[in-house]
Amino acid sequence: RWRKRAQALGIDINAKKPNLIVSSGFQVVWEKFCVYWDVELRELPMKSLEELYLDPKAAVAACDEYTIGIVPIMGITYTGTFDDIVALDKAVEEYNKTAKISVPIHVDAASGGLYLPFVNPELVWDFRLKNVISISTSGHKFGLVYPGLGWVMWRDKQYLPEELLFKVAYLGAFEPTFQINFSRPGSQIWAQYYNFVRWGREGYKAVHEKSRDVGLFLTKGLEKLEIFKILNSGENIPIVCWMLKADEKRAWTEYDLADRLRYYGWQLPAYPLPKNLEDVSIMRVVVRADQSMEQISLLLKDMKDSIDYLNEHVTVKKDVQKTEDTVVGYSHNEKRYKK
């Protein structure tokens, strides 16, 4: 779509790569897209632990005639925090008034897209904003189906170019298709359809509110341990994220805690934050519909036992060393981390 609009305006589409603007908290799918489609990824670092989101002014400042879009995130992969899409929409609106080619917004609502409409429908982040033209979400997060299903919606048919819709006749009728592959199982779509019919709006709301309550229960339990700084409490979405408070006497790290929790059977990740905050390690729990207060109570008990064990047995600090090819936790950066 950008290519057709740019050509119509006399922009040389071969002079530079098209570019996409996103915060450093992006999910790895965006990096894959830019590599596969030869698009420049303009990654804007999050400023600080107090500003774990895309800066609207910086995003607009990074735009030019080759910008195909800005991607804010509702439920950042690393932390669960939200980008301020209302502020971004206002900034984009001002930019588009004088821009040679207007810049659209695509909302990556992989986590929030099938959560917020049921739990917090008053929150404005979607097509109620003028410059939001498309939204994507994952069925396997808060859509309550298993992995392998994602959804994308466009504001209007004009925003999905006809060239991207392929029609085949050999199935007995002209069948339009929009995806990279063609033949694939329909089981995920049936599962999503069943859940929509089975639960309905009120059912999804009840399930998600229960997940939110479990997340807030986890946050309160973490706060009682008095050694963690909460980065996302789960109030906005059931993703709880935290880090250790600074303590010169403590010889162990989040990675040691994650390792010790495996002793109890928990796989609870510790990982570094992205660009500009790589030296900060955090931990995260995404609360799912099948998780209960009892399960979280057990996690908190095992976490306290793990902390007590580490305080007693780990007395010498070990540096987190950088390596090029080993991953502990999750990072999309070239430089990885290990113990």
C-alpha positions as CSV (number, residue, x, y, z in Angstrom):
1,R,0.0,0.0,0.0
2,W,2.8,2.4,0.8
3,R,4.5,1.6,-2.5
4,K,1.4,2.4,-4.6
5,R,0.8,5.7,-2.6
6,A,4.4,6.7,-2.9
7,Q,4.6,6.1,-6.6
8,A,1.4,8.2,-7.1
9,L,3.1,11.0,-5.2
10,G,6.3,10.8,-7.3
11,I,8.5,9.4,-4.5
12,D,11.3,7.2,-5.8
13,I,10.5,3.9,-4.1
14,N,13.9,2.5,-4.9
15,A,16.0,5.3,-3.4
16,K,15.8,3.8,0.1
17,K,14.3,0.9,1.9
18,P,10.8,1.4,3.4
19,N,11.0,1.6,7.2
20,L,8.8,0.5,10.1
21,I,8.9,2.3,13.5
22,V,8.5,0.3,16.8
23,S,9.8,0.5,20.3
24,S,12.6,-1.8,21.5
25,G,10.0,-3.8,23.4
26,F,8.7,-5.4,20.2
27,Q,8.0,-9.1,19.8
28,V,10.5,-10.9,17.5
29,V,7.9,-11.3,14.8
30,W,8.5,-7.7,13.7
31,E,12.2,-8.3,13.3
32,K,11.4,-11.3,11.2
33,F,9.0,-9.3,9.0
34,C,11.6,-6.6,8.4
35,V,14.3,-9.1,7.5
36,Y,12.1,-11.2,5.2
37,W,10.6,-8.3,3.4
38,D,13.7,-6.1,3.3
39,V,12.3,-3.3,5.5
40,E,14.4,-1.1,7.7
41,L,13.4,-1.6,11.4
42,R,13.6,1.7,13.2
43,E,13.9,0.6,16.8
44,L,13.3,3.3,19.4
45,P,14.7,2.4,22.8
46,M,12.5,2.7,25.9
47,K,13.9,5.5,28.0
48,S,13.9,4.1,31.6
49,L,12.3,1.7,34.0
50,E,9.7,4.4,34.6
51,E,9.0,4.8,30.8
52,L,8.7,1.3,29.4
53,Y,6.8,2.3,26.3
54,L,7.1,4.0,22.9
55,D,7.7,7.7,23.0
56,P,5.1,9.3,20.6
57,K,7.3,12.3,19.9
58,A,10.3,10.2,19.1
59,A,8.2,7.9,16.9
60,V,6.9,10.8,14.8
61,A,10.4,12.4,14.7
62,A,11.7,9.1,13.1
63,C,9.2,9.2,10.3
64,D,9.9,10.2,6.7
65,E,8.5,9.6,3.2
66,Y,9.6,5.9,3.4
67,T,7.8,5.1,6.7
68,I,5.2,2.4,6.1
69,G,3.8,2.7,9.6
70,I,4.3,3.0,13.4
71,V,3.6,-0.1,15.5
72,P,2.5,0.6,19.2
73,I,2.0,-2.4,21.4
74,M,-0.9,-3.1,23.8
75,G,0.8,-5.6,26.1
76,I,4.5,-5.3,25.5
77,T,6.1,-8.8,25.4
78,Y,8.8,-8.0,28.0
79,T,6.7,-6.2,30.6
80,G,3.0,-6.3,29.8
81,T,2.9,-2.5,29.8
82,F,0.9,-0.5,27.2
83,D,2.0,2.1,24.7
84,D,0.0,5.4,24.8
85,I,-1.8,5.1,21.5
86,V,-4.0,8.1,22.2
87,A,-1.0,10.4,22.5
88,L,0.6,8.7,19.4
89,D,-2.6,9.2,17.4
90,K,-2.5,13.0,18.2
91,A,1.2,13.2,17.3
92,V,0.6,11.3,14.0
93,E,-2.4,13.5,13.2
94,E,-0.2,16.7,13.5
95,Y,2.6,15.1,11.4
96,N,0.2,14.0,8.7
97,K,-1.1,17.5,8.2
98,T,2.1,18.6,6.6
99,A,3.7,15.2,5.5
100,K,4.0,14.4,1.8
101,I,2.7,10.9,2.5
102,S,0.7,10.2,5.6
103,V,1.8,7.6,8.2
104,P,-0.7,5.0,9.5
105,I,-0.7,3.2,12.8
106,H,-0.9,-0.6,13.2
107,V,-1.7,-1.7,16.8
108,D,0.1,-4.9,17.9
109,A,-2.5,-6.1,20.3
110,A,-1.3,-9.7,20.5
111,S,-1.9,-9.7,24.2
112,G,-4.5,-7.0,24.7
113,G,-6.7,-7.4,21.6
114,L,-8.8,-10.2,23.0
115,Y,-8.7,-9.0,26.6
116,L,-9.4,-5.3,26.7
117,P,-12.7,-5.3,24.8
118,F,-14.2,-7.6,27.5
119,V,-12.6,-6.2,30.7
120,N,-11.9,-2.5,29.9
121,P,-14.0,-1.5,26.9
122,E,-13.8,2.2,27.8
123,L,-10.0,2.3,27.2
124,V,-9.5,4.0,23.8
125,W,-6.7,2.4,21.7
126,D,-8.4,1.0,18.6
127,F,-10.4,2.1,15.6
128,R,-11.9,4.9,17.6
129,L,-8.7,6.7,16.9
130,K,-8.5,8.2,13.4
131,N,-5.0,7.0,12.4
132,V,-5.3,3.4,13.6
133,I,-5.9,1.4,10.4
134,S,-5.2,-2.1,11.4
135,I,-5.0,-4.3,14.5
136,S,-3.5,-7.7,15.1
137,T,-4.0,-10.1,18.0
138,S,-3.2,-13.7,19.1
139,G,-5.9,-16.2,19.7
140,H,-3.6,-18.3,21.9
141,K,-3.1,-15.7,24.6
142,F,-6.4,-14.3,25.8
143,G,-8.5,-15.7,23.0
144,L,-8.3,-18.9,25.1
145,V,-7.2,-21.2,22.2
146,Y,-4.0,-23.2,21.7
147,P,-1.0,-21.7,19.8
148,G,-1.0,-21.3,16.1
149,L,-3.8,-18.8,15.5
150,G,-3.6,-15.0,15.0
151,W,-6.1,-12.4,13.8
152,V,-5.7,-9.2,11.9
153,M,-8.4,-6.5,11.2
154,W,-8.4,-3.5,8.9
155,R,-10.3,-0.3,9.5
156,D,-11.8,-0.4,6.0
157,K,-11.4,-2.5,2.9
158,Q,-9.4,0.2,1.2
159,Y,-6.5,-0.5,3.6
160,L,-6.1,-4.1,2.4
161,P,-4.8,-3.9,-1.2
162,E,-6.4,-6.2,-3.7
163,E,-3.0,-7.4,-4.8
164,L,-2.7,-9.2,-1.5
165,L,-5.9,-11.2,-1.9
166,F,-5.5,-14.3,-4.1
167,K,-8.4,-16.2,-5.5
168,V,-8.4,-19.8,-6.5
169,A,-11.1,-21.7,-8.4
170,Y,-10.1,-25.3,-8.0
171,L,-12.0,-25.9,-4.7
172,G,-15.4,-25.6,-6.5
173,A,-15.8,-21.8,-6.3
174,F,-13.6,-18.7,-6.2
175,E,-12.0,-18.7,-2.8
176,P,-10.0,-15.6,-1.6
177,T,-7.0,-16.3,0.5
178,F,-4.7,-13.9,2.4
179,Q,-1.7,-15.5,4.0
180,I,1.7,-16.9,3.1
181,N,0.7,-20.5,3.1
182,F,-2.5,-22.0,1.8
183,S,-3.3,-25.4,3.0
184,R,-3.3,-25.5,6.8
185,P,-5.5,-27.0,9.6
186,G,-8.7,-25.2,10.5
187,S,-8.8,-26.6,14.0
188,Q,-7.6,-23.4,15.6
189,I,-10.4,-21.4,13.9
190,W,-13.0,-24.0,15.0
191,A,-11.6,-23.8,18.6
192,Q,-11.9,-20.0,18.5
193,Y,-15.4,-20.1,17.1
194,Y,-16.5,-22.6,19.7
195,N,-15.1,-20.4,22.5
196,F,-16.8,-17.3,21.2
197,V,-20.1,-19.1,21.1
198,R,-19.6,-21.0,24.3
199,W,-18.4,-18.1,26.5
200,G,-19.8,-15.0,24.7
201,R,-19.0,-11.5,25.9
202,E,-20.0,-12.1,29.5
203,G,-18.2,-15.4,29.6
204,Y,-14.9,-13.9,28.3
205,K,-15.3,-11.0,30.7
206,A,-15.7,-13.4,33.7
207,V,-12.7,-15.6,32.6
208,H,-10.4,-12.6,32.1
209,E,-11.5,-10.9,35.3
210,K,-10.6,-14.1,37.2
211,S,-7.2,-14.1,35.5
212,R,-6.7,-10.4,36.5
213,D,-7.6,-11.2,40.1
214,V,-5.1,-14.1,40.2
215,G,-2.4,-11.7,38.8
216,L,-3.1,-9.1,41.4
217,F,-2.9,-11.8,44.1
218,L,0.5,-12.7,42.8
219,T,1.6,-9.0,42.9
220,K,0.5,-8.7,46.5
221,G,2.4,-11.8,47.4
222,L,5.6,-10.5,45.7
223,E,5.3,-7.2,47.5
224,K,5.1,-9.0,50.8
225,L,8.5,-10.5,50.2
226,E,9.8,-6.9,50.2
227,I,12.8,-7.6,47.8
228,F,11.1,-7.0,44.5
229,K,10.3,-3.9,42.5
230,I,7.0,-4.4,40.5
231,L,7.2,-3.1,36.9
232,N,3.7,-4.2,35.9
233,S,1.2,-5.2,38.6
234,G,-1.3,-7.0,36.3
235,E,-4.0,-4.3,36.8
236,N,-4.0,-3.4,33.0
237,I,-3.6,-7.0,31.8
238,P,-2.8,-10.3,33.6
239,I,1.0,-10.0,33.0
240,V,3.0,-9.5,36.2
241,C,6.6,-8.3,35.8
242,W,9.2,-7.6,38.5
243,M,12.9,-7.2,39.3
244,L,15.1,-7.4,42.4
245,K,15.6,-4.2,44.3
246,A,19.2,-3.1,44.6
247,D,20.9,-4.8,47.6
248,E,24.7,-4.8,47.9
249,K,24.6,-7.7,50.4
250,R,22.7,-10.0,48.0
251,A,25.0,-12.3,46.0
252,W,22.4,-13.9,43.8
253,T,20.4,-12.6,40.8
254,E,17.0,-13.2,39.0
255,Y,18.7,-16.0,37.0
256,D,19.7,-17.8,40.2
257,L,16.1,-17.5,41.4
258,A,14.8,-18.9,38.1
259,D,17.2,-21.7,38.3
260,R,16.3,-22.6,41.9
261,L,12.6,-22.5,41.1
262,R,13.2,-25.3,38.6
263,Y,14.0,-27.5,41.5
264,Y,10.3,-27.1,42.5
265,G,9.1,-27.7,38.9
266,W,8.5,-24.0,38.0
267,Q,9.7,-22.7,34.6
268,L,9.7,-19.0,35.4
269,P,11.9,-16.9,33.1
270,A,14.5,-14.4,33.9
271,Y,15.7,-12.3,31.0
272,P,17.3,-8.9,30.2
273,L,15.3,-5.9,29.0
274,P,15.8,-4.8,25.4
275,K,18.0,-2.0,23.9
276,N,19.0,0.8,26.2
277,L,18.2,-1.3,29.3
278,E,20.1,-4.5,28.6
279,D,21.8,-4.5,32.0
280,V,18.4,-4.8,33.8
281,S,17.2,-8.3,34.4
282,I,13.5,-9.0,35.1
283,M,11.0,-11.9,35.7
284,R,7.5,-12.3,34.4
285,V,4.4,-14.4,34.8
286,V,1.6,-14.4,32.2
287,V,-1.5,-15.5,34.1
288,R,-3.7,-17.8,32.0
289,A,-7.3,-18.8,32.4
290,D,-6.4,-22.2,34.0
291,Q,-4.2,-20.7,36.7
292,S,-5.7,-20.5,40.2
293,M,-5.1,-18.7,43.5
294,E,-4.0,-22.1,44.9
295,Q,-1.4,-22.5,42.2
296,I,-0.1,-19.0,42.8
297,S,0.0,-19.6,46.5
298,L,2.2,-22.6,45.9
299,L,4.4,-20.5,43.6
300,L,4.8,-17.9,46.3
301,K,5.6,-20.5,48.9
302,D,8.2,-22.1,46.7
303,M,9.6,-18.7,45.8
304,K,10.1,-17.8,49.5
305,D,11.8,-21.1,50.1
306,S,14.0,-20.5,47.1
307,I,14.9,-17.0,48.3
308,D,15.8,-18.4,51.8
309,Y,17.9,-21.1,50.2
310,L,19.8,-18.6,48.0
311,N,20.4,-16.2,50.9
312,E,21.9,-19.0,52.9
313,H,24.0,-20.7,50.2
314,V,24.9,-18.1,47.6
315,T,27.4,-15.7,49.2
316,V,29.7,-14.9,46.3
317,K,28.5,-12.7,43.5
318,K,28.8,-14.1,39.9
319,D,28.9,-11.7,37.0
320,V,26.5,-12.1,34.1
321,Q,28.8,-12.6,31.1
322,K,28.0,-11.7,27.5
323,T,28.2,-14.3,24.8
324,E,27.2,-14.3,21.1
325,D,25.4,-17.6,20.8
326,T,23.9,-18.6,24.1
327,V,20.5,-17.6,25.4
328,V,19.1,-17.7,28.9
329,G,15.6,-16.3,29.0
330,Y,14.5,-14.3,26.0
331,S,16.1,-11.5,24.0
332,H,15.9,-10.5,20.4
333,N,19.2,-8.6,20.5
334,E,22.4,-9.8,18.8
335,K,24.2,-10.0,22.1
336,R,22.8,-12.7,24.4
337,Y,23.4,-13.3,28.1
338,K,24.2,-16.3,30.2
339,K,25.3,-17.0,33.8
